Amino acid sequence: MAGLRAEDIDLVAFYEKPFLKFERLLETYLAFAPRGFASFRRAMPLWLREKLFQKRLIAEELHRIGRGLARKAWEERLLFAEHHVSHAASAFFPSPFERAVVLTLDGVGEWATTTVGHGDGNRLVIERELHFPHSLGLLYSAFTYYLGFKVNSGEYKVMGLAPYGEPRFAQTILDHLIDLKPDGTFRLAIDHFDFATGLTMTNERFHRLFGAPPRAPESWLTQREMDLAASIQAVAEEVVLRLARSVRPASGPRTLCLAGGVALNCVANGKVWRSGEWDGIWIQPAAGDAGGALGAALAAWHLDLGRPRTVTAGRDAMAGALLGPAYTDEEIAHRLAAAGARFERLSEGELIARTVDALEAGRVVGWFQGRMEFGPRALGARSILGDPRRPDMQKTMNLRIKFRESFRPFAPAVLREHAADWFELDIDSPYMLLVAPVALQRRRAMTAEEQALFGIDKLNVVRSEIPAVTHVDHSARIQTVDEETNPGFARLLRAWHARTGCPVLVNTSFNVRGEPIVCTPEDAFACFMGTGIEHLAIGSCWLSKPEQDERLTHNRAAAFAPD
C-alpha cells in the first residue's frame, strides 16, 4: 500500500528471540527428564530444521517476495525483539499516554510469562518478570483444554461460559493449583499440569482433583463445566486485579497499558478499570501474538533507532485499528460481478437507509466498508449487524449465521455520546476490550422464577431493553463508536438511533465459526451465500438474498473446522 520497493525497507523486526526460546525448551526438558521425552522427540526436528534458523528462513522468504535485495542483505536488516518487549511496545507506544505502567500477561514468550515495565516518551523499560512455567495464560489454557475447547482458540468461550456458573471450584484452584501472593505474583503447582513437557495441558493428578477426565470436545455442556469456567475466570480476575493494584505508582500519572493474550480477557479488564485504582487504561486491540509484530516494529523504531514519539492527548495512534486492506467501489463491483453476485449501486445515504430498513425489520446484515480491522474483533468494517432489541436475535445469529454454541454472547456497538445512558461505562472502549454492566435504567425487572434459574436455562430470559447483547450477568462487551474512529459506521448508528431511539447495534465478526474474519469482497459474498445473512452492504453495493442465483448457495457450516 505504501508503494515501496524491497530496497526501500530499512529494517524488518521479528517479535521474539528464537535462541532464547530454544534455551528455555532445552532447560525445561532437562529439568523434567526423563519425563517429556515424547514431546522432546516431536519438537526437536522442527527446531533443528527450521525454527532455530529463523533468521535465515525469514531472509530467504523476504528475498523470494522482494528480489531487489539478496538474502544476505535481508539478514543485515533483521532485528529480533524479545517477546514481552514486543507486547509491551505494542501496548505503550500507540497509547494516548506520555507515561504509563505497562503490564503484559500471556502464556509464555522466551522465558517471561508476566512483565511489569514503565514507558516514558520514546523509552520503555521492563523492570520485573515472572518466568515459565508459572503462567496465568497457561493456567487459563489448561482449563480451556479441560473444558473441551481448543487451546489458543477457545479461551474466550471459557470467559463467555463463566456467567452461567458459580465459582464453587475457585478455592480448590487457589488451594491446589496456584500459590497466589497479595501482590499478584504466583507460582503454579506444576505437578498437576502436562504443558511443560507433555503433549496435553493437564495430567491425571489434575483430573483427579476435579473428579473426571477432560470433557470431550463438542459434547453436551453441564452445570459442572459452567461452574469450572466461572471458577477459573474468578481466579484469573483476582490475579489481574492484585497485579494491577500492586504496580500502581505511589505518585505521578496513574495510567496503565495492557497487552499479551490475557489482556483479551475483557471481563478482567473491565474490573481493573472499575476498581478505581487507575486514572486511565489502554489495551492494545491486537493484544495477542499478532500484535507482537506491531510491537516489534515500534520497539525497533523507538528503542533501537531512538525515533521520537508524538502523543495526542485522548487519542491513541491505532487509527481505530482499521489498518487492513480496502477496496474501491469499482473494484468491489467488478469482483462481485465476477463471483456471480446480483446487486444495486447506491449512494451512501441510500445504502444506510436500506440497512436501517432491513435491521428494523429484524433482518441480519453483512457490513463490509473501508479498511479491514487489525486484531481479533470486528469493529464496524467487517461486521455482521442485527437489532439488539429483539429477544431472538442472539439465538438467530448464533445458530443460523455463526453456526456456533448458543451460549456465546454478542457485543453492542454504541454511539460514544450515548454510552453512559445505556451502560455503566465512563471511558472510551473503541476496541471492544472492556466489559461493563448494562445501565440500571435499561434493565428489566426479573420474576422470582427467572432469578431462580441455573446454567443454560438463564439464556432466554430477557434482561434489558437490548436483550441480544445483555449477558446473563447483565454485562456487555462494549464498543464505543465516534466520527473520528469510524465515520461510516458512526453515520449508520446515528441513522439507526434517529429511526428507533436506540443508539446500539449488535456487532459480531463477519465470518462463521472457525473461519477468519472475511477480508476480500469474494470472502464476504461466499459467507453471505453460505449463511442466513439476508442482506449485504459492501462498498456502494447492496445485495439481497432472494435476488441471488440459488446455485451459488452452499453450507458454510461445514466449510471450516470448529474453533
Secondary structure, DSSP 8 states (H G I E B T S, - for coil): -----GGG---EEESS-HHHHHHHHHHHHHHHTTTTHHHHHHHHHHHHHTGGGHHHHHHHHHHHH-TTS-HHHHHHTEEE--HHHHHHHHHHTTSS-SEEEEEEE-S-SSSEEEEEEEEETTEEEEEEEEETT--HHHHHHHHHHHTT--TTTSHHHHHHHGGGS--TTHHHHHHHTEEE-TTS-EEE-GGGB-TTTSSSSB-HHHHHHHTS----TTS---HHHHHHHHHHHHHHHHHHHHHHHHT--SSS--EEEEESGGGG-HHHHHHHHHTT--SEEEE-TT-SHHHHHHHHHHHIIIIIS------BTTB-SSGGG--S----HHHHHHHHHHTT---EE--HHHHHHHHHHHHHTT--EEEE-SS--SSSS--SSEEEEE-TT-TTHHHHIIIIII---TT---EEEEEGGGHHHHBS--S--TTS-EEEEB-GGGB----HHHHT--GGGGTT---BSSGGG--TTSEEEEEEE-TTT-HHHHHHHHHHHHHHS--EEEEEESS-TTS----SHHHHHHHHHTSS--EEEETTEEEEGGGS-GGG---GGGSS---
